[in-house]
Amino acid sequence: MIEKVGTVTFEGISIPVFFSHVLIIGSGAASLSCALHLKRMGCDDITIVTDNSLGGTSRNTGSDKQTYYRLNDSGQVPDSPYAMAESYLEGGAMHGDIAFVEAQGSTQAFYNLVSLGVPFPHNRYGGYTGYKTDHDPSNRGISLGPYTSRVMMEKFQSEISRLDICELDHQDAVQLLMAADDRIAGALFVDKQGTLSENLGFSIILSDHVVLGTGGPAGLYAASVYPKVHTGSIGLALEVGAEAVNLTESQFGLASTKVRWNLSGSYQQVLPRYFSTDAQGGDEQDFLVPYFNDWKELTRAVFLKGYQWPFDAAKIPDNGSSLIDLLVYQETQVKKRRVFVDYRNNLNGKAGWGVFSKQVVDEVALHYLDNSRAWAETPLKRLQLLNPEAYTMYLDKGVDLSLVPLEIDLCAQHNNGGLSADIWWESTNIKRLYPIGEVNGSHGVSRPGGSALNAGQVGAKRAATRIVGYGENDSLDIDSAIVATSSQVKNVVVLAHRWVRQNALDHFSVPAAKEVLSGIRSEMQLRMSECAGPVRRAKAVELACLKARQQRMHALENLSVPPVLLTVALQLRHMLISQDWYLSAIKGYLANGGGSRGSYLVFDEAGDSAHPLLPAYRIKQELLAMRSKIQVLSLDAKGQIVQRYASARPIPKTEFWFEQVWAEFRNGAFLLPLDDAGKAKEQ
């Protein structure tokens, strides 16, 4: 259990110092899973710290049937970890050994969930039947419906409570703390319910190991499907110089905006109507229709948008499914219109196409709907037959799809990049820091749908195994750590007190201060959606980098913040740091000749036309040579963001001879990290 080990004082302000052997920041599916694995492995001194135990992406997001991706062990077609790892690597810019670990560990992670009581559906023979998901050749997907990760969270939380693992809620991490030898030493927190106290609610938790499970950069984009209660904290690690990889690779997809929810799978396969309006809701237009030649083309594209849900630049040509994403982007971001998906009415077509009916639907779509016994006269009735939970999910949130259409946009949904870590999910340049879940940049360019949930679970166990493998070796010297971290703590504490003192002089009301902070955040989010979203232009990104750097340096200098908004301001500080890193990554990628790939289109005046009716969009083709490279960002000695490109490591081809594996397991050699050549590095 956490224990108090001292106090530090700055300008007469006392801040308590605590210690826990393992500090887990964040309370999502990866974090809680890691805590459970640690407990099972005999580690008792664990503290989970979170700003909101009911917040986060794991609890508050989903889709038509949220997918978990794992090795298929119940089909007639043989599967293997090597085959699954190859599926990961097809997207590019991913290390083969990490792909192999995620594949190898997927069945262990999946059956751990089953053992905790997560009720994944199985057939009468006990096989967990799978289905095909995005970028998946082998029916490796499985689902509980819209709320897969939420159910996982409920089972984790029940077990955490049963095992009496220490949890601290309403504590916002505002600074990671470094010891003198490039190892993590803990973190500085603010008690969100204690900001009116003399020390503004600050406390320090020192730790031998820090697990960072705070999710993706949820607050960076204006058009976003991340839950509003989640902002993300990758800036904590970037600020202290943790290496990051593939920050260019965000994933975008169509989603409803008032109720933030991914419109994948069934929501598209039932062939809903798309239309747009002006800002006031008038001038209704079926904006997709002019870009397609007949009913079959249009219904095929809408249907495939379900299977091929993330925006994919490679699926724009030839009236592919991602042309729909681009047309939605054109309506909302360029024309500034509103876009809706309507389940009450069928698609409209051109005058010469005739009336919409079963006979005009594309063969692939019709075959699927017929086989699913889901054909009916309207999209709503088809949805209720195909996936009734997808309908009731919105009903539970106060939206009746039989009465109103859904307003949608092309939204930021996932970051495939993140912090750089090794095959044990330990940071590549900060010892004993373990980024797990979405904050870990293991995913490459185009990941199979549902693989993020698997990566979080595999990473949770790998990090726990590595932590326990350290044993008590080289434990943190608490007195030395307090001295080493004092200046880091002082910088943030003094800044916070300056903001609060300024507010006492200005007499800003909470609403007035909130408006200032919201304005800074909105400026950042609009910049990211316009320049770092699904459509990217080199010149715009260069200008955005300059503006982001200026905003980071000056926007927070003279803030006037009431204590109740202190954590909001400190979160914004880290979001501005993140913006700087993400735009720098994109700028560097484009400067190195990088083209359209994954979930974004790179504009090039000399590029290929996206569509004859879209002359403004010219697609710069992907530079295929970059698929075997991984962009790494770090800080140089002057604190400047620098980048390099590392070669992606291959899938290990070692012949795993049992007696040798057994020997390495007994003496702990299997825990040693590997160098780029695959050789064990002594520590």
N, C-alpha and C positions, 0 to 999 in steps of 0.2 A: 504494500500500500504506500501511497505517497506520504512523505514525511518532510516537515520543515527542517531545514539545515542551516538557516542563517537569514540575514537581512542586509540589504544594501541601501545606502542613503545618498540622495542627490539633492542639494539645495534644501536640506531639511525635510525631504520627502522620503519616507521609509517604504521600501518594497520588499515583501517577503520572498524568500528563496526556498524552493522545495526540490526534492530529488525523487526520481523514479527510475528504476533500471531501464525500462522500456517506456517511451512516450509515444503514443499514437495520436496524431493530429488528424481529426476527421472521423465521422461516424457513418460512413457509407458501407456498401457491401464488402469492399476490399478491406477496409480498416477493421470492421468487426470480425471478419473471417480470420484476419491475421491474429487478432487477440485470442480467438478461440484456439487456433493452432499453437500459439505460444503457451497457452495454459495447458493444453494436452501434452506438450513437450516438457512440462515441468517448470516453466517460468511463471512465478507467482507475482512478481513485482511489475505490474503492468498498469499504466494509466491511460485511459482514453479521454481526450479533451476535444470538445466540439463547440462551435458557436451556436448550433441549433440541432438538437438530436432528432427533431422531426423534419429538418430541412434536407437539402441535398438532392442530387439527381437520382440516386438509387430508390429513394422513397417516392419521388414525385414525377417520374417520367415513364413513358411507355409508348406503345404503338398499337396496331391492330392485334398483333400477337407477338409480344416482345420475345425475341429469340435468344436462346442460350446455345452457343456453338461448341460442339465436342465431337470427339472421335465416334464414328458410327459403328457401334458394336452389335447392332441388332438387324442389319440388313443382309440381303443375299449377296451383295457385292462386297468383297473383302476391302477393308480399310486398314491403314497403318499410320503410325506417327510420321513416318517419312512422307507418305502421300499427303497427309494433312499439312505438314510443314511446307511442302511444295505449293499447296494452294495458297498459303500465306504469302509466299515469296513471289507469286505471279503478279502481285500488285506493285512490286518494286520497293527499293529503299528500306529493306528490312534485313536484319542480321539473321542468317540461317540458324545459328545456334539458339537464339531466342525463340524463333519460330518452332524449332524442334522441341524446346522445353515446354512451350505453350501447348503443342500437340501432345507430347508425351504425358504431360500432367493433366490433360483435359478430362480423362476418365476418372482419375482420382478426385479431381475437384468436383466433377458432376455427382459422383456417388457420395461424396461428403455431403452435398446438398440434400440428396435423397435420404441419407441417414439422419439428417436433421429434421426431416419431415416435410421437405418441399415436395409437393404432390405433382411431380411431372407425370404426364399420362403414359401409361404402358399398356401393351396388348395383353391378351389373356395368357400368354406364355411368359410374361415378365420382361418382354423386350421393350425398350424405350424407343419407339418408332420415330424416325426423323423425317425432315422435309428439306427441300432445297431452298436456300436463302441466297442473298446477294453474294456474288463471286464465290459460289460454292458448287463443286461438281458432284458431291457425294451424299446429299441428304443428311447433313450433319446438324441441322437446326432442330431445336425442340423448344416448346413453349408451354406456359400455363395460360396464355391469353394476354390481355393488355398489361397485366400487373406482375409479370414474372419477377422483376427485381424487388418490387414491394413485398411480395410474399417471402422472398429470400431474406429481406431485412427483418420481417416479423419473426422468422425462425431464428435468425442470428441474435436478435435482441432478447428473445426469450431465453436463449442459452447463456448469453452474457449475464443476464440477471440471475439465472440459476446458479451460475458459477461465482457470482458476487465479484465480478471484475470491476475495478474502480472506474467510474465514469464521472467526468466533470462537464456539466452543461453550461451554456451561455458564456463560454470563455473563448474569446477571439484571439487567435494567434496573430501577432503583429510584427514579429521579428524572429528569425532563426538565429541562434547564437553559435558562434564558432570558437573552438578551443585553439590553442596556439599551434597545433600540429596538423592543420587541415582536416580536422575531424569535427563532427557536429557535437555540440555540447548541451543542446536544449533549445528552449524557446521562451520568448517574452509574450505574456498574455494580458488581455484586458477583460475584466469581468464586466459584461454588458449590463449587468444589473447593479454594478457598484461604481459607476463613473461619477457619482456625486460625492464620493468619499474624498478625503484629502489627497490620497495618492492616485486618484482617478481610476482605481480598480486594477492597477498594474500588479502583476506577480511574475516570478521567474520559476520555471521548472527546468532543472538540470537533469540530464539523462545520459546513460551510456549509449543508447540507441534511439534514434528518432525515425518513426515510420510516418511518412507524409502521404495521407490518403484524402486529399482535399478536392479531388475532381478536376475537371477541365476548366478553361478560362471562360466561365459562363457569363460573366458580365461584360465581355469585350465588345459584343456586337449589338446593334440596334435591332436587326431582324434576327431573332433568336428563339429557339424552342426550349432552351434550358429553363428550368423552373425559376421563377422570380426570386425565390428564397435562396438561390444559389448564385454566388458570384465567382467562386474559384480563388485559389491562393497560390498559384504557381509563382507569382512574383516574389513570395517569401524566399524561395530557393534561388531564383534568378538574381535577386539582390545580393546574395552572399557568394555568387559566382558559380553556382552549380551548373555543370554543362547541360545543354539542351540539344535535342535532335529533332529535325523535321518539323520545325514550328510552322513551316509553309503549309503543312498538310491538314488543314481543317476540312471537315465534311459538312456539306449543306444538303438540305432536303426540304420538300414541301411539308408545311405544318400549319395547323390552325394557330391563330395568334392570340385570341382572347382567352381561350382555353389552350394552353400551350401543349400541343400533342402532335406526334409524328403521324402524317397521313400516308402510311405505307401499306403494303399488302392488300388486305381486303378492302380498305377504303378506296383503292384505285381499281381493283379487279372487278368491282360491281359497276364500273363505267358511269360515274357521276357526271353531271353537267358542270362545266367551267364557264363562268362569266365574270365580267368586270364592270365597275361603275365609276362615275366621277366621285369626288371626295364627299359629296352630299348624298350619294346613293342613287343618283339618277343616271341617265344615259347608259342603260344596260346593254352590254355587247358580248356576244359569244366569240371572244377574241381568238380562240384556237382555230376556228373554222377556216379562215383564209389561207392557212399554211399547210393544209392537207388536201389531197386530191380526191378522196372518196371516203365512204364510211369505214371501209376496212382499214385504211391507213390510220384514221383517227382513233377508232376503237382499239386497234393494236397498240398504238402508242400509249393510250390511257391505261389499258390493261397491263402492259409491261412496266408501267410506272410503279406498279405494285411490287413486282419481282426486282426491279432495278431502281429502287427508291432513291438512293442518294444521287444527287446531281453528278453526272459523269460526262466530261467534255467529249469523250470518245463516242458517246451515244447521242450526239446531236445530229450528225450528218444522216442523210437519207430518211429524214423525218422520224428519227429514233425517239425513244421515250424521253430523253433529256432535253429535246426541243421544247417540251412542255415546261420544264423548269426555266429555260431561257425566256420563254414567252411570258411566264409569270413575272420573272425579274424585269423584263421590259415594261410590263404594265405598272408594276409597283414602284420600281426604283427610277425608271426613266420618265414614264408618262405620269407618274404620281397618282395613279388610279388605285382603286381597291379591287381585290380579286376574291371571288367566292367559289366554293365547291357546293353544289346543290344536289342533295339526295332525293329530293321530291320529284325531280324532273329528269328525263333522259337528255342525252346530248342533242343539240341542234346541229344541223348540217346546212350545206348550200342548197339553194332552191332546186337544182337539178339532180340532187342525190335521192330524192324521194323521202318517205317517212321512215324514221328510226324504227327498226323491228328486229326480232331475233334473226331474220334471214339476212340482214346486212352486216351483222357483227363478224369481225375477224375470226377465222377458224380456231386459232389457238385460244382466244378468249372464250369462245363459245364451248369448245371442248372442255375447258376447265370448269366453267359454270355448270354445264350439263353433268359432268362427272361428280361435281359437288352437290348436285341436286339443288342448285341455287338460282336457276333462271326464274325470273318473275318480271312483271311488267314495268316496275320502277326500280331505280338504284336502291332506294330505301328497303323495299321488299327483298331485293337480292341480298342486301347486307344482312338483314334479319335472318335470312336462310343460311347464308354462308358463314357468318360470324356474329351471332346475336350479342356477344359480349362487347364487340366493337361499337354497337349501337347503344347499349345500356351504359357503357363507360361515359359517354357524353351526357346521357340522361342523368347519371349520378352527379354530374358536375353542373346540372341546371340547364343543359342545352338539349332540346328535343329536335332531332334531325328531321322529324316529320313536319315541323313547323317553320324552321329557319335554316338558311344556308350557313356554311362555315366560312368566315373570313380567313384567308390564308396568305402566306408569303413564302419565299425561298429563304429558309432560316439556317443559321449556324446551329449544328446539332452535336458535333463531336470533334475533338481534336485528336487526330491520329499521331501527331507529334507530341512532345513533352520533354520531361527531364531524361537525361541519359543515364542508363543503368546497365549493369552487367547481367549475367545469367542468373544471379541470385537477387536481382532487383535492388542491388546496392549501387548508389551513385558512383559513376565512373571517376569522379574527382573529389568527392567529399566522403570520407570514411564514416561508416555507421549511419548514413542517411539512406533511407529506403523509400523511394517514390513508388507507390503502388496504385492500381486503378488507372483512371484516365490521365492523371498527372504524369504517368510514366509514358515515355514516347516510343513504345515498342511496336506500334501498329503498322508502320510502313505507309504506302500511299493509298491502296484500295484494299481494305480489310474485308474478309467475309462477314456478312451480317451476323451479329450476335457474338463475335469473337471478343469484343471488349469485355463482356461479362465474364467470359472464360479467362481472359488475360488477368483480370482483377483477382479472380479466385486462385489461379495458379501462382500469380505473383505474391499473393498473401501467404501462401504456404512456403514458397521459396524464401521470402524474407524472414519468416519465422524460423526456418531451418538454419539460415545463415546466422541469425542473432544467437540462437541457442548454441551454434557451433563455435562462437567466440568464447563461450564460457565466461569465466571471470577474468580472463586475460586483459591486462591493460585497462582496468576500470578507471573511470574519470576520477581525478583528484579534485574533490569539491572545492577546497580552498583556492587551488590554482585556477580552477574554472571560473570561480567568482571574479577573481582578478582579471582573467583574460577577457571575460564578457562584459565587464563593467562599462567600458567605453561604448560598446555597441548598444547596451541598454540605455545609457545616458543620452545618446543622440535622439532616440525616439521619445523618451520620457520628457526631455527638455522641449522638444518640438511640440508635443501634445499640450504641455502646460502653457507654452507660448500661445497656441491657438485658443485655449480656454481663457487665458488672461485677456487676450484681445477681445474676445466676445464679451467679457465682463465690462470692458471699456465701451464697446460699440452698442451694447444692449440690443444685439440682434435677437429677434424672436426665433423660436425653433423653425416655424415655417419659412422665414426669410433665409436662415442659414441653410435649410434643406434645399431651397430653390437654387442657391449658389452651388452647392455640391452637385445637385442634379444637373445643372447647366454644364459643369465641367465633365461630368460623366457622359452626358448626351453628346457633347462635342466629340469625345473619344469614340463613342459607339458608332456615331454616324460616319466618322472617318474610317473606322474598321470595316463597316458594311460596304462603303463605297469603294474603298481601295484594297482591302484585304479579304473581300468576299468572294463570291463565285465567279466574278468577272474582274480581271486584273490588267492594268495598263502600267507599263514601266514608268512613264513620266509622272503619272498620278501617284504611284507608290513612292517615288523619290521625294516629291513635294510633301506627301503625308509623313514620311520619315522626319523631315525637318520640323514640321508642325508638331509632331508627337514629341520630339526631343525638347522643343520649346515649352510645350505644355507640361512635360514632366519636370522641367527645371523651374518653371515660374508659376504654374497654376496654384500651387499649394503654399507659396511663400508667405503670403499675408492673409491666410485664412482666419476667419473669426468663427469659432466652433463652440456651441454650447456643449456641456459634458455629455448630454444624452445622445449627441450625434458623433461623439469622438470615434467610435469604432467604424462608423460609416466613412469618416474622413481618412482613417488609417487604412481601411480596405481600398479606398480610392487611390491612395498612394501606391499600393502594390499593383493595382490595375494599370496605372500609368507606366510603371516599370515594365509590366508585361507587354503593353502596347508597343513600347520602344523595341523590345526584343523581337516581337512577332513581325513588325514591319521591317526591321533590319534583316530578318531571315528572308522575307519575300523579296526585298530589294536585292540581296545578294544572290538569290536563286535566279532572278531575272537577268541580272548582270552577267551571270555565267551561262546564259543562253537557254535557261530553262523554259520550257513551253507548257502547253495545256496538258494537264494530267490529273488523275484523281477527280476531285470535286471542284475544279476551277478551270475556267477558260482564260488563257492569256491572249490578249489582243495584239495583233500585229497587222499593220496596214498591208503588208505583202502576203498575209496568210490566206487560208482557204475560207470561202464564204460559209457561214453557218447555215444560211438559207437564202434563196434568191430574193425574198421579201425582207431580209434583214441585212441590208448593206452595211450597217454600222458595226456588225460583228464579223471580224476576220480572225480566224483561229490560227494561232501560232502552234504548229505541231509539236508534240512531245519530243524532247531530245532523249532518245532511247538510251544513250550511253549513261545518263544520269540514274537509270534504274538500279545500277549496281553501286551507287554512291549514296552516302548518308551525310546530310549536312549537319555539322556540329558547331554550335555557338558557345562561346565562353567569354570571360573577361580577361583582358591582358593586364600587364603590370600597372598600367595607368587607369584601369577601371573602364576601358572602352570595350564595347561589344565587338568581337572578332569572329570570323567563321573559317572553317576548313571543311574539306570533303574527305571522308574516310571510306575506304572500300568496304562494302557489305561482306561480312563473314559468311562462308558457305555453311550448309547443313553438315554437321559432323558425320563423317563416314567411318569413324572408329569401329573396329570389330570388338564389341564389348564381351570379352572373355570372362566368364563368371568368376573364376578364382582371382583374377586381377581386380575385378570390381569389388569383390568381397574384401580383399586386402586393403584397397583404398578406402572402403567404407569403415573398416575397423580402425584404421589409423587416422581417419579424418582428412586424408589427402583429397578426397572428392570435393571438399569445400573450398579448395584453393582456387582463386580466380585464374583465368587463362589470359595469356597475351594474344595479340592479333594473329599469331601463328598457331594458336591452339595449344600452347605449352603452358603448364602450370607455373604460376609465379609464386615464389616463396615470399612469405610475409614475416 
